[in-house]
Amino acid sequence: MDSVISLKNIHKGFKDVCALDSISFEVPKNQWLSIMGPSGSGKTTLINILSLMDNPTSGEYFLLGKNVADLSQKEHLKIRRETIGLIFQQFHLIPYLSVLENVMLAQYYHSSVDLEDAKAMLDMVGLSHRFSHLPNQLSGGEQQRVCIARALINNPEILIADEPTGNLDEKNEGVVLELFQKIKQNGKTIILITHNPKLGKNGDRMITLSHGKLINDEKIS
């Protein structure tokens, strides 16, 4: 199976602190990989590298077969817009834009705006009745579903979700996890970062970080 992501001996240091220490792993296409670890384990640093928001101090990162070190900043930006969809614990929705406009904003920064595509994506996450609502008129679970629609609107190959249910109750957590299963069934590769073992075990595979080191890599299903 082809790998969409390949990390080889990734190291990241900040002054006297080693945030990542010789991290190596591959992510095949259409796999749901959960990245586990407590606070301070290196998860955030790893996410920043995977999403091209930071560079490793040393080591190699291949994304869709390309060594990202060989790519220009313009190419990095293009990949972030077209290849990677990002979902965070905080929703980062524009408060004065409607649900539909928040999703279409991601289209605007990609290439062109397509109203019907945005509506279809919101329908996919179960929010066809909320097009005109503002973010503060939605529940936390509904806001996160808007974020999922926004992350997927440009049809990225990889979805990176950083603690996506951290602000949600158990019911809405279940709704989001069901959406992730649907997204995977549609052929996407999912990388889920969490400190919650129950959440992490929903994937195909789980790796665990501790003090910047990869200490476990196990197949779940």
trRosetta pair geometry for C-beta under 8 A, 3 or more apart (Angstrom, degrees):
i j d omega theta_ij theta_ji phi_ij phi_ji
1 28 4.1 33 118 -152 123 134
1 29 6.3 -142 173 39 98 84
2 28 6.7 116 80 -148 38 75
2 29 5.3 27 76 -11 89 119
3 6 5.0 75 123 -60 143 98
3 26 4.2 -61 -124 -174 142 113
3 27 6.1 106 -157 65 85 43
3 28 5.5 -68 -98 -93 58 48
3 29 7.4 -166 -127 -28 14 70
3 62 7.6 67 105 96 117 114
4 27 5.8 -49 57 95 86 95
4 28 7.2 76 3 172 81 19
4 29 5.1 106 -39 -83 106 69
4 63 7.2 9 159 -159 67 58
4 64 5.8 -5 -153 -77 69 65
4 157 6.3 -163 -142 133 142 123
4 158 6.0 172 137 -72 142 114
4 189 5.2 -143 36 -12 153 168
5 26 6.6 163 93 -156 64 49
5 27 4.0 23 51 37 106 111
5 50 6.8 7 -138 -139 144 100
5 61 7.8 -27 -160 -167 83 84
5 62 7.3 146 -160 85 36 65
5 63 6.1 -1 -106 -109 68 65
5 158 7.3 85 -44 -110 114 148
5 189 7.7 171 -6 143 106 151
5 191 7.8 24 4 -63 160 135
6 26 4.7 -3 -107 -109 76 90
6 27 7.8 -141 -64 24 46 66
6 60 7.9 -7 112 113 92 96
6 61 7.5 155 84 -158 57 40
6 62 4.1 -2 58 57 104 109
7 10 4.8 -43 -174 -22 112 125
7 23 5.6 -19 135 115 138 90
7 24 5.6 -160 104 -127 82 38
7 25 5.7 17 49 45 106 60
7 26 7.4 -163 25 -75 64 46
7 59 6.9 22 -176 154 81 128
7 60 7.5 163 -155 89 41 56
7 61 5.6 -6 -107 -108 72 73
7 62 7.9 -153 -68 28 32 70
8 24 5.4 34 -125 -119 37 101
8 59 5.8 179 91 -169 59 87
8 60 4.4 1 55 57 110 97
8 61 7.7 -157 25 -69 73 35
8 62 7.6 42 -6 -4 107 101
9 22 5.0 -30 -142 -140 68 72
9 23 7.5 117 -149 54 14 39
9 24 5.7 8 -48 -64 46 108
9 58 7.2 -41 125 121 98 92
9 59 4.3 -159 97 -113 66 99
9 60 7.2 45 51 19 85 75
10 20 5.6 -25 119 134 94 136
10 22 7.3 124 56 -146 43 16
10 23 4.3 -36 59 60 100 94
10 24 7.1 159 6 -69 81 53
10 46 7.9 100 109 -119 145 82
10 49 6.6 114 -169 152 142 163
10 56 4.7 -112 -154 -113 87 150
10 58 7.7 166 -147 91 35 52
10 59 3.8 -165 -94 103 39 159
10 60 7.6 -110 -75 47 77 32
10 61 6.5 53 -92 -67 121 94
11 18 7.3 -49 -163 -152 92 98
11 20 5.9 -177 -142 97 29 84
11 21 6.3 29 -119 -123 83 34
11 22 6.1 9 -71 -56 92 49
11 23 7.7 161 -69 12 41 80
11 56 6.2 101 61 180 45 107
11 57 5.1 -64 106 64 87 103
11 58 4.6 7 49 55 112 89
11 59 5.4 143 9 -21 70 115
12 18 7.6 121 82 -166 51 54
12 19 4.6 -44 97 66 102 107
12 20 4.1 51 28 32 96 105
12 42 7.8 139 57 -150 117 107
12 45 5.3 -178 89 170 151 129
12 49 6.7 -129 -62 -59 141 134
12 54 7.5 55 -134 132 139 125
12 56 5.2 -98 -72 -135 87 66
12 57 5.2 146 -119 -5 38 95
12 212 7.9 -144 58 -143 85 114
13 17 6.6 158 -159 85 67 50
13 18 5.2 -32 -103 -105 88 58
13 19 6.7 175 -101 12 28 81
13 57 4.9 11 23 -39 84 162
14 17 4.7 -11 65 63 88 105
14 19 6.0 54 -3 -30 102 116
18 21 5.2 48 154 -72 126 101
18 212 5.3 164 123 110 86 173
19 42 5.2 135 166 -119 70 90
19 45 4.2 131 150 -64 133 171
19 212 5.4 164 151 -104 24 117
20 23 5.1 -51 -177 -12 110 125
20 42 5.0 123 -82 -161 73 133
20 45 5.5 -152 -35 111 107 130
20 46 6.2 124 -91 -73 132 83
20 49 7.6 -38 -7 -11 163 150
20 56 7.1 -76 73 -127 135 100
20 212 4.9 -157 -102 -157 23 92
21 211 7.8 -1 9 122 130 76
21 212 4.4 82 -5 126 94 110
21 213 5.0 -31 64 -79 113 76
22 59 7.5 168 -120 -83 43 129
22 213 7.5 11 58 -122 85 79
23 42 7.7 -172 -63 137 139 145
23 46 6.8 -118 158 -108 175 114
23 59 7.4 44 55 -156 72 170
23 209 7.9 -12 -108 -108 124 110
23 212 7.8 -109 -51 173 108 66
23 213 7.7 -171 -79 -140 79 33
23 214 5.3 112 -128 -30 78 114
24 59 8.0 -143 -77 -150 80 126
24 214 7.3 -122 43 27 54 149
25 207 6.1 -52 -87 -84 169 160
25 214 6.6 170 -38 -132 118 163
25 217 6.4 -177 -111 -113 126 139
27 31 5.7 -149 -171 64 77 123
27 33 5.3 -84 -120 -21 112 147
27 189 6.2 102 143 -175 117 131
27 191 6.8 -40 -122 -79 160 107
28 31 4.7 88 65 -23 82 126
28 189 7.7 -165 103 -114 44 120
29 157 7.8 -55 -132 178 94 112
29 187 8.0 -10 163 -176 100 78
29 189 5.8 -97 -146 -65 42 118
30 184 6.8 104 -167 -167 71 76
30 187 5.6 -60 -97 -153 109 49
30 188 7.1 105 -111 77 59 20
30 189 5.8 -74 -54 -78 20 72
31 189 5.9 19 47 -136 61 88
31 190 7.6 -125 108 44 45 67
31 203 7.9 57 163 179 75 104
31 204 5.1 -109 -158 59 80 141
31 205 6.2 -3 178 17 121 119
32 180 7.1 91 -125 156 133 110
32 184 5.3 -38 -55 -99 113 141
32 189 7.8 -175 -77 -163 41 47
32 190 4.3 1 -118 63 76 112
32 192 6.8 16 -176 -3 90 113
32 202 7.4 -68 137 113 144 75
32 203 3.8 -147 121 -141 100 86
32 204 4.8 121 52 0 79 89
32 205 7.4 155 86 28 57 71
33 189 7.8 10 5 179 99 90
33 190 7.0 178 30 94 59 61
33 191 5.2 -11 69 -112 100 69
33 192 7.2 178 91 27 48 71
33 203 6.0 109 -119 175 7 149
33 204 7.1 -43 -71 58 49 90
33 205 5.2 -25 -112 75 71 100
33 206 7.5 152 -166 -94 57 32
33 207 6.8 4 -175 4 105 101
34 192 4.8 -26 -109 72 70 103
34 193 7.9 153 -163 -89 56 24
34 194 6.5 -39 -162 34 101 105
34 199 7.4 162 -138 117 133 74
34 200 3.7 138 158 -154 146 78
34 201 7.2 -71 26 -47 166 23
34 202 7.2 113 -64 53 135 69
34 203 4.1 -174 -27 11 99 141
34 205 7.1 -177 26 92 74 47
34 206 4.4 -19 69 -109 104 83
34 207 7.5 173 88 27 56 58
34 220 7.7 41 20 -25 120 145
35 43 5.9 146 127 -130 115 96
35 46 6.7 -147 -177 98 156 144
35 47 7.9 -176 71 -65 152 89
35 191 6.5 21 -12 -177 113 91
35 192 7.0 179 21 87 72 48
35 193 4.7 -21 67 -106 107 72
35 194 7.5 129 73 24 59 57
35 200 7.9 -129 54 -125 20 114
35 206 7.8 176 -80 -156 21 61
35 207 5.7 -14 -114 67 65 92
35 208 8.0 153 -166 -94 49 28
35 209 6.8 21 -180 -11 93 111
36 194 6.5 -25 -104 78 66 71
36 195 6.8 102 -157 -123 69 34
36 197 6.7 44 -131 -95 140 64
36 200 4.8 10 -73 -107 110 163
36 206 5.8 27 -12 -177 118 107
36 207 7.0 -176 27 91 79 41
36 208 4.5 -29 76 -105 105 75
36 209 7.1 177 87 20 51 70
37 41 3.1 -138 162 91 124 161
37 42 6.8 -34 128 47 164 73
37 43 5.1 179 62 -51 117 109
37 195 6.6 -68 82 -105 38 76
37 208 5.8 138 -70 -166 79 62
37 209 3.7 -28 -73 63 151 85
37 210 6.1 -158 -134 -68 103 51
38 41 5.3 118 57 -38 57 115
38 195 5.7 72 -112 -137 40 119
38 210 7.5 43 27 -114 93 75
39 195 6.9 -17 -42 -84 66 150
40 211 7.4 1 132 -93 92 54
41 209 4.1 124 150 107 112 98
41 210 5.4 -49 -134 -103 105 30
41 211 6.5 -46 -131 -27 57 29
41 212 7.2 -171 174 -43 45 37
42 45 5.1 -58 -162 46 66 115
42 46 5.6 70 140 -28 86 103
42 209 4.9 -119 57 169 103 143
42 211 7.4 37 -24 137 110 13
42 212 4.3 119 -63 -102 138 53
42 213 7.9 127 6 1 149 30
43 46 5.8 -60 -151 37 28 111
43 47 6.4 29 154 -20 65 106
43 162 7.9 137 145 -138 108 94
43 193 5.1 133 -179 -164 116 119
43 195 7.7 -122 -12 -64 163 83
43 209 6.0 177 -63 48 73 141
44 47 5.6 -52 -148 35 33 112
44 48 6.5 35 153 -21 64 104
44 162 7.6 67 -109 -148 69 133
44 193 8.0 122 -77 162 46 154
45 48 5.8 -54 -151 33 31 112
45 49 6.7 28 152 -15 64 105
45 54 7.1 -77 -157 78 64 152
45 212 7.8 -4 57 -113 144 88
46 49 5.8 -58 -153 37 34 109
46 50 6.2 31 153 -18 69 108
46 193 7.8 164 81 -107 109 130
46 209 7.1 -152 -20 -67 146 158
47 50 5.6 -55 -141 39 32 110
47 51 6.0 13 164 -3 68 113
47 160 6.4 140 -148 172 93 130
47 162 5.5 50 -138 -89 162 120
47 193 5.6 -47 -72 -43 124 160
48 51 6.3 -64 -139 48 23 98
48 53 4.5 -89 -157 76 75 103
48 54 3.9 32 138 13 113 118
49 52 7.7 31 -180 -75 31 29
49 53 7.8 -84 -57 53 20 67
49 54 5.4 -59 -73 79 60 90
49 55 7.0 91 -122 -130 84 15
49 56 5.6 49 -129 -56 135 84
49 61 6.4 -158 163 -82 104 154
50 61 7.7 -154 -100 -153 47 134
50 160 6.2 152 113 -108 122 145
50 191 6.6 -102 157 106 157 168
51 80 6.7 66 174 -118 79 99
51 84 5.7 164 -132 153 74 155
51 86 6.0 54 -132 -90 139 121
51 160 5.6 -126 -75 57 107 162
52 63 7.7 -39 -59 -31 112 164
52 68 6.4 -144 -104 -158 102 142
52 76 4.7 -176 171 -161 133 99
52 79 6.1 92 -11 85 163 121
52 80 5.5 -126 66 -65 123 102
52 84 7.3 170 15 14 107 154
53 80 7.8 90 -62 -105 77 137
55 68 8.0 -160 -118 114 86 114
55 69 7.5 95 -150 -100 116 79
56 59 4.9 -55 132 56 154 102
56 61 6.5 145 -4 -29 124 116
60 67 6.0 -51 -161 -133 104 104
60 69 6.9 -82 -128 -2 70 126
61 67 7.2 111 73 -153 50 57
61 68 4.8 -22 90 24 104 118
61 69 7.2 121 43 -30 83 86
62 65 6.2 -7 175 -137 111 14
62 66 6.4 154 -155 70 70 28
62 67 5.6 -38 -95 -85 76 54
62 68 7.3 -169 -104 -15 23 79
63 66 5.8 -33 67 62 70 85
63 68 5.4 51 8 -61 113 107
63 79 6.8 70 116 -166 145 147
63 83 7.3 97 158 132 121 151
64 83 6.8 -100 -22 -147 139 143
64 157 7.2 83 -79 69 122 157
66 70 6.9 -119 178 62 88 111
66 71 6.5 65 146 -54 126 117
67 70 4.7 71 83 2 98 109
67 71 7.7 -177 97 -18 55 86
68 71 5.4 -51 -157 23 50 119
68 76 7.1 73 -167 -100 102 92
68 79 7.9 -101 -120 42 104 169
71 75 3.9 -120 -174 92 104 132
71 76 5.8 133 116 -55 119 73
71 79 7.4 19 166 -18 163 135
72 75 4.7 100 52 6 73 100
72 76 7.1 -124 102 -6 43 85
73 76 5.3 -46 -148 31 37 117
73 77 6.5 39 152 -20 65 101
74 77 5.8 -52 -152 34 32 112
74 78 6.5 34 149 -20 64 105
75 78 5.4 -50 -147 35 36 115
75 79 6.4 38 153 -20 66 103
76 79 5.9 -57 -153 35 30 110
76 80 6.5 29 152 -19 65 106
77 80 5.7 -53 -148 35 33 111
77 81 6.4 28 154 -16 65 108
78 81 5.9 -61 -151 39 30 109
78 82 5.9 -9 165 10 67 119
79 82 6.4 -76 -131 53 24 87
79 83 4.6 -30 -165 28 70 126
79 84 6.5 44 144 -1 79 103
80 83 7.4 -29 -63 49 13 84
80 84 5.5 -43 -132 54 46 113
80 86 7.9 -6 -165 -25 90 121
81 109 6.2 -136 -126 126 117 92
81 110 5.1 163 172 -110 109 69
81 154 6.6 -86 162 152 68 170
82 110 6.6 120 -80 -145 72 100
82 154 6.0 -111 -118 148 47 126
82 156 6.7 148 149 -103 31 77
83 156 5.5 76 155 -149 18 89
83 157 5.4 -23 -157 28 72 100
83 158 6.2 25 151 25 78 99
84 156 5.4 153 -67 -163 0 142
84 157 7.9 -35 -72 55 45 72
84 158 5.1 -24 -108 77 68 104
84 159 7.8 145 -162 -97 55 24
84 160 6.0 1 -169 1 104 113
85 151 3.5 99 174 169 109 88
85 152 5.6 25 -124 -73 165 46
85 154 7.3 171 -84 53 98 92
85 156 4.0 -176 -30 36 90 141
85 158 7.0 -177 25 95 71 51
85 159 4.6 -21 68 -111 107 72
85 160 7.1 169 83 25 52 65
86 151 5.9 -149 55 -121 33 111
86 160 5.4 -16 -109 69 66 97
86 161 7.9 154 -164 -86 42 41
86 162 7.6 1 -168 0 87 104
87 144 7.6 68 -169 -165 117 84
87 147 5.3 110 -133 136 89 112
87 148 6.0 15 -100 -89 138 63
87 151 5.0 -58 -58 -48 88 157
87 159 6.9 18 -1 -179 111 96
87 160 7.2 -179 29 94 70 49
87 161 4.2 -8 67 -115 112 80
87 162 7.0 -180 92 25 59 64
87 164 4.9 20 126 -103 120 117
88 91 7.4 -163 76 -83 90 15
88 92 6.3 55 50 -3 129 121
88 147 7.4 -109 40 -171 65 147
88 161 8.0 -158 -68 -155 24 52
88 162 5.2 -6 -120 61 61 106
88 163 7.5 15 -172 62 51 82
88 164 7.4 143 121 -97 7 65
89 162 6.3 -78 -22 109 82 82
89 163 4.0 -7 -69 96 114 107
89 164 6.7 -134 -86 -96 51 22
89 166 4.0 -14 -133 44 118 131
89 167 5.9 121 178 -18 83 100
90 167 7.5 88 -89 -27 43 143
91 135 7.0 155 119 -157 144 132
91 140 7.9 -146 -51 -149 130 68
91 143 4.6 -34 -116 150 155 116
91 144 6.4 -111 -101 -81 100 56
91 146 7.4 46 -165 70 118 106
91 147 5.4 -133 -147 -56 74 129
91 167 7.9 -87 -38 56 91 150
92 147 7.3 89 53 -113 83 117
93 97 7.5 -134 170 64 84 100
93 102 5.1 -10 -150 -134 94 149
93 135 4.2 149 102 -92 139 146
93 143 6.1 -116 -10 -158 143 100
93 146 6.2 33 -95 105 135 135
93 147 7.0 -106 -61 -71 97 87
94 97 4.1 43 89 16 114 117
94 101 7.5 -78 69 111 123 104
94 102 5.7 -176 34 -104 89 90
94 105 6.7 101 1 -37 135 166
94 135 7.6 157 73 -17 36 133
95 134 6.7 40 179 179 58 111
95 135 5.6 -94 -118 45 54 120
95 136 6.3 33 -149 -27 97 106
96 134 7.2 -24 -129 -133 24 121
97 101 3.9 -127 -176 99 103 122
97 102 5.0 139 105 -61 119 73
97 105 6.7 25 167 -42 170 130
97 134 7.6 133 81 -127 29 76
97 135 7.9 43 69 -22 69 102
98 101 4.5 94 50 9 77 103
98 102 7.0 -134 94 -9 40 85
98 131 6.7 29 153 149 126 56
98 132 5.2 -52 -144 -150 139 37
98 133 6.5 112 -152 64 83 29
98 134 6.2 -75 -106 -82 50 53
99 102 5.8 -54 -152 29 28 113
99 103 6.9 22 154 -12 62 104
99 122 6.6 98 139 -124 115 140
99 127 6.4 -127 168 151 150 133
99 130 5.1 50 5 127 167 94
99 131 5.9 -137 71 -149 109 23
99 132 7.3 -19 30 18 95 9
99 133 5.4 32 -19 63 116 79
99 134 7.7 -156 -35 -106 72 12
99 135 7.2 135 -80 -73 71 59
99 138 7.1 99 -81 -51 119 139
99 146 5.3 -115 -146 -114 92 128
100 103 6.0 -59 -156 37 33 107
100 104 6.2 27 152 -15 68 112
100 115 7.7 26 177 -148 122 78
100 118 5.7 95 -161 133 78 127
100 119 6.8 3 -125 -80 113 71
100 122 6.7 -65 -96 -31 71 156
100 131 4.4 27 -46 -165 120 81
100 132 6.9 -8 5 -73 117 43
101 104 5.5 -56 -140 43 34 111
101 105 6.3 51 154 -37 65 96
102 105 5.7 -41 -154 14 30 118
102 106 7.9 31 150 -16 54 93
102 135 7.0 83 -55 -62 153 106
102 146 5.9 34 90 168 137 123
102 150 6.1 -62 135 -81 88 129
103 106 6.2 -50 -171 24 41 109
103 107 7.4 39 138 -14 65 102
103 118 4.5 139 106 -152 119 103
103 121 6.2 175 -170 81 142 127
103 122 6.2 -123 -27 -57 164 104
103 146 6.7 -119 -59 -166 97 80
103 149 5.1 -39 -110 121 127 110
103 150 4.9 -131 -113 -85 62 72
103 153 5.5 143 -179 -68 91 145
104 107 5.1 -48 -158 32 50 118
104 108 6.4 60 144 -29 72 97
104 113 5.2 44 -171 -146 104 109
104 114 8.0 -164 -125 54 92 40
104 115 7.0 -3 -99 -100 131 55
104 118 4.7 -29 -70 -84 82 158
104 153 7.8 -153 -90 -170 31 161
105 108 5.4 -45 -152 25 37 118
105 109 6.9 27 155 -10 65 101
105 150 7.5 -6 61 -137 90 115
106 109 6.2 -58 -153 39 34 104
106 110 6.5 34 148 -23 64 110
106 150 4.7 141 -25 -168 143 81
106 151 7.6 -129 -131 -75 163 23
106 153 5.1 120 87 53 124 130
106 154 6.3 -121 142 -27 104 107
107 110 5.5 -63 -151 35 34 114
107 111 7.4 -59 -179 52 68 63
107 112 6.8 -34 161 101 101 34
107 113 4.7 111 108 -111 125 56
107 114 6.2 -142 -155 23 153 71
107 117 7.1 123 -96 84 141 125
107 118 6.6 -89 -21 -67 139 108
107 153 5.6 -85 -60 137 88 130
107 154 6.7 170 -100 -73 57 87
108 112 8.0 5 -110 -155 41 17
108 113 5.4 7 -75 -68 74 104
110 153 7.8 -158 -8 103 149 97
110 154 4.4 -175 -102 -108 156 132
111 154 8.0 125 9 -130 93 109
113 118 7.7 -11 -169 -31 80 129
114 117 3.9 50 99 13 117 117
114 118 6.6 161 90 -15 64 84
115 118 5.8 -60 -153 36 31 110
115 119 6.4 29 153 -18 67 107
116 119 5.6 -51 -146 37 35 113
116 120 6.2 38 154 -22 66 105
117 120 5.6 -55 -148 36 31 113
117 121 6.4 30 154 -20 65 105
117 153 6.6 103 134 -161 107 88
118 121 5.8 -53 -148 34 31 110
118 122 6.5 27 154 -14 64 106
118 149 7.7 81 -160 158 64 117
118 153 6.2 12 -102 -132 69 129
119 122 5.9 -58 -149 40 31 108
119 123 6.3 36 151 -22 65 106
119 128 7.1 60 -176 -125 82 84
119 131 6.7 -3 -115 -104 87 126
120 123 5.5 -52 -148 35 32 115
120 124 6.5 40 149 -27 63 101
121 124 5.4 -46 -153 26 35 117
121 125 7.0 16 154 -3 64 102
121 149 4.4 124 137 -157 105 94
121 152 6.0 173 -147 88 122 104
121 153 5.2 -66 -46 -97 173 78
122 125 6.1 -61 -150 45 36 98
122 127 4.5 -81 -178 78 91 98
122 128 6.0 134 113 -81 94 51
122 130 7.2 -137 179 66 125 89
122 131 6.5 121 105 -91 162 75
122 146 7.4 7 -116 -114 96 68
122 149 5.1 38 -83 -136 58 161
123 126 7.6 46 -176 -75 33 19
123 127 7.4 -112 -78 58 25 54
123 128 4.2 38 -102 -70 78 112
124 149 7.0 145 62 -106 99 94
124 152 7.9 -89 84 93 144 147
124 182 7.8 179 176 129 98 140
125 145 4.1 158 160 -179 125 102
125 146 7.5 -178 96 -69 151 30
125 148 5.5 144 -105 81 142 116
125 149 4.9 -108 4 -58 140 102
125 179 6.0 28 -123 -124 83 137
126 145 6.6 -59 56 -170 91 155
126 175 7.8 -88 40 -169 150 119
127 130 4.4 -55 -173 41 91 118
127 131 7.6 137 135 -59 87 52
127 142 6.4 119 -103 -156 119 93
127 145 5.7 154 -38 114 126 125
127 146 6.6 -18 24 -75 178 75
127 149 7.1 -94 41 -34 130 148
128 131 7.0 -1 -168 -43 40 98
130 133 4.6 -50 -167 21 80 126
130 138 6.5 63 -162 -94 143 111
130 142 6.5 173 -104 -173 173 129
130 146 8.0 -99 109 -74 132 108
133 137 4.3 -127 -170 82 106 128
133 138 6.0 116 124 -54 134 92
134 137 5.0 93 59 1 72 106
134 138 7.9 -144 98 -9 43 90
135 138 5.8 -64 -160 29 41 112
135 143 5.7 64 -157 -116 91 109
135 146 7.2 -127 -108 58 88 163
138 142 3.8 -127 -173 93 110 123
138 143 4.9 143 100 -57 125 77
138 146 7.0 77 108 -20 176 130
139 142 4.7 95 51 8 76 102
139 143 7.0 -137 95 -6 40 86
139 172 7.2 -149 127 -88 121 142
140 143 5.6 -53 -147 34 33 112
140 144 6.5 31 155 -18 65 103
140 167 5.5 -130 -169 125 135 102
140 168 5.6 -172 119 -99 117 70
140 169 7.7 112 66 -2 127 80
140 172 6.5 117 91 111 90 173
141 144 5.8 -54 -150 35 32 109
141 145 6.6 33 151 -19 64 104
141 168 5.5 89 -84 -134 78 116
141 169 7.5 -61 -52 39 114 82
141 171 7.4 -57 -71 101 155 85
141 172 2.9 -128 -91 -135 124 129
141 175 5.8 65 -172 56 126 139
141 176 7.1 -133 -146 -42 85 99
142 145 5.5 -53 -151 34 36 113
142 146 6.7 42 148 -22 65 98
143 146 5.5 -47 -155 30 36 115
143 147 6.7 39 146 -19 64 101
144 147 5.3 -48 -153 33 40 116
144 148 6.6 45 147 -22 66 98
144 164 6.4 116 -163 176 124 87
144 165 7.4 73 -163 -97 168 53
144 167 7.6 171 -62 67 123 102
144 168 6.3 -47 -8 -65 154 128
144 172 7.1 110 38 162 132 119
144 176 5.9 -31 121 -92 133 127
145 148 5.4 -44 -148 31 39 114
145 149 6.5 42 151 -18 64 100
145 175 7.3 -48 -70 131 119 119
145 176 7.2 -136 -75 -93 76 79
145 179 6.9 176 -120 -65 89 163
146 149 5.6 -53 -152 36 34 112
146 150 6.3 35 149 -20 66 106
147 150 5.5 -52 -145 37 33 114
147 151 6.3 34 154 -21 65 105
147 164 7.8 -169 97 -144 131 100
148 151 5.7 -53 -147 35 31 111
148 152 6.3 14 158 -7 64 113
148 164 7.8 67 -74 -162 98 138
148 176 7.2 -180 -53 -137 142 86
148 179 5.9 30 169 140 167 147
148 183 7.8 -118 -173 -63 115 139
149 152 6.1 -70 -146 45 27 101
149 153 6.3 49 156 -57 65 95
150 153 5.9 -31 -145 -7 29 118
151 156 7.2 -64 162 23 73 131
151 159 6.2 84 141 -134 127 96
152 155 7.1 40 176 -84 65 34
152 156 6.9 -113 -123 27 44 88
152 159 7.1 -11 -81 -94 86 122
152 183 6.9 -123 -95 -122 137 117
152 188 7.9 -68 -119 -81 105 154
156 159 6.5 129 87 -71 117 65
156 188 7.5 59 93 -133 73 113
157 188 6.8 170 -176 -134 35 68
157 189 6.3 23 147 21 76 104
158 188 7.1 143 -110 -173 20 86
158 189 4.8 -29 -109 74 72 105
158 190 7.8 162 -161 -86 58 25
158 191 6.8 14 -177 -1 103 106
159 180 7.9 -161 102 -131 144 85
159 183 6.3 -6 2 154 160 144
159 188 5.3 35 -7 161 111 134
159 189 7.1 172 24 85 69 51
159 190 5.0 -18 69 -110 103 70
159 191 7.2 -179 91 28 53 66
160 191 4.8 -11 -113 67 73 108
160 193 7.5 24 -177 -11 84 107
161 164 4.1 -30 -180 -38 115 127
161 180 7.4 -73 -3 -103 160 125
161 190 6.9 -7 7 -166 111 95
161 191 7.1 169 26 87 66 55
161 192 5.0 -11 67 -113 105 69
161 193 6.9 -170 94 24 54 73
162 193 4.7 -7 -120 58 61 122
163 166 3.8 22 160 -38 109 126
163 193 6.4 -49 -33 97 64 84
163 194 5.7 126 -96 -107 60 67
163 195 7.5 3 -96 7 108 83
164 176 6.0 -172 124 171 115 144
164 192 7.2 -76 9 -137 113 93
165 168 4.6 -74 -160 44 71 120
165 172 7.3 168 -140 108 95 84
165 173 4.1 75 -164 -120 140 89
165 176 5.4 -175 -81 62 103 148
165 177 7.4 -9 -56 -46 145 89
165 194 7.8 8 42 -111 94 128
165 196 7.7 -67 74 35 110 155
165 199 6.3 -168 47 -116 129 137
166 194 7.9 -170 -65 -126 92 86
168 172 4.0 -119 -169 92 117 115
168 173 4.9 154 102 -61 118 73
168 176 6.7 134 42 -8 173 136
169 172 5.4 82 54 20 72 99
169 173 6.8 -124 102 -12 33 94
170 173 5.4 -53 -145 33 31 118
170 174 6.6 36 155 -22 63 101
171 174 5.9 -56 -161 30 30 112
171 175 6.9 30 146 -18 64 102
172 175 5.3 -44 -149 31 44 116
172 176 6.5 44 153 -18 68 101
173 176 5.9 -56 -152 37 32 110
173 177 6.3 30 152 -18 66 108
173 199 7.4 -92 -173 -98 122 107
174 177 5.7 -55 -144 38 32 111
174 178 6.4 35 155 -21 65 104
175 178 5.8 -54 -153 33 30 112
175 179 6.7 32 149 -19 63 104
176 179 5.6 -53 -153 33 35 114
176 180 6.6 38 149 -21 66 102
177 180 5.5 -48 -149 32 37 114
177 181 6.7 40 151 -20 64 100
177 199 7.4 -139 -88 -139 122 77
177 202 5.5 -96 -153 -148 120 166
178 181 5.7 -50 -153 32 35 113
178 182 6.6 36 149 -18 64 103
179 182 5.5 -54 -152 36 36 113
179 183 6.2 39 149 -23 67 104
180 183 5.4 -49 -146 34 34 115
180 184 6.4 36 154 -19 65 102
180 190 6.0 87 -166 -133 102 161
180 192 7.3 29 -149 -74 153 130
180 202 7.3 76 87 126 134 132
181 184 5.7 -51 -149 35 32 111
181 185 6.5 35 151 -20 63 105
181 202 7.7 -96 -65 170 98 111
182 185 5.6 -54 -150 35 32 114
182 186 6.6 30 150 -18 63 106
183 186 5.7 -60 -156 36 32 111
183 188 4.9 -37 158 42 89 136
183 190 6.5 98 101 -71 118 122
184 187 7.9 135 178 0 33 9
184 188 6.0 -92 -97 63 37 81
184 190 5.7 -64 -79 -8 98 125
190 203 7.1 -146 92 -118 112 107
192 199 7.2 -137 151 145 134 101
192 200 6.9 -179 102 -113 115 60
192 202 7.7 -1 52 67 168 104
192 203 6.1 -160 33 -63 124 128
194 199 4.6 -93 154 91 168 129
194 200 5.3 -156 69 -62 116 88
196 199 3.9 58 92 13 113 114
196 200 6.5 167 88 -16 60 86
197 200 5.5 -58 -141 38 33 113
197 201 6.3 34 162 -25 67 106
198 201 6.3 -58 -153 28 25 110
199 202 6.3 -45 -175 4 41 114
200 203 6.5 -46 -180 13 52 111
200 206 5.1 79 158 -123 110 126
201 206 6.7 -32 -90 -51 51 145
201 220 5.8 167 -153 -139 63 138
203 206 6.2 133 64 -67 118 79
203 220 5.9 106 86 31 66 146
203 221 7.9 -171 118 23 39 102
204 219 7.0 -34 155 -152 71 74
204 220 5.9 175 172 51 19 97
204 221 5.6 -92 -127 58 56 84
205 217 7.4 8 176 -175 108 74
205 218 6.9 178 -155 94 68 41
205 219 5.3 -38 -104 -112 85 51
205 220 5.9 -156 -82 5 25 88
206 216 7.6 1 112 115 87 104
206 217 7.8 -176 94 -145 46 38
206 218 5.7 -11 61 62 85 86
206 220 5.7 71 -11 -49 100 115
207 214 5.9 -28 179 -149 118 105
207 216 6.5 168 -153 92 49 61
207 217 4.7 -2 -107 -104 91 74
207 218 7.8 159 -85 19 45 59
208 214 7.4 119 76 -159 48 57
208 215 5.4 -53 95 64 98 89
208 216 4.1 21 34 49 112 105
208 217 7.8 -140 20 -62 69 44
209 212 7.0 6 -176 -109 107 9
209 213 6.8 151 -154 74 66 36
209 214 6.0 -41 -98 -96 69 52
209 215 7.0 122 -134 10 19 88
210 213 5.9 -29 69 61 70 87
210 215 4.9 2 21 -10 113 138
214 217 6.6 23 165 -51 116 104
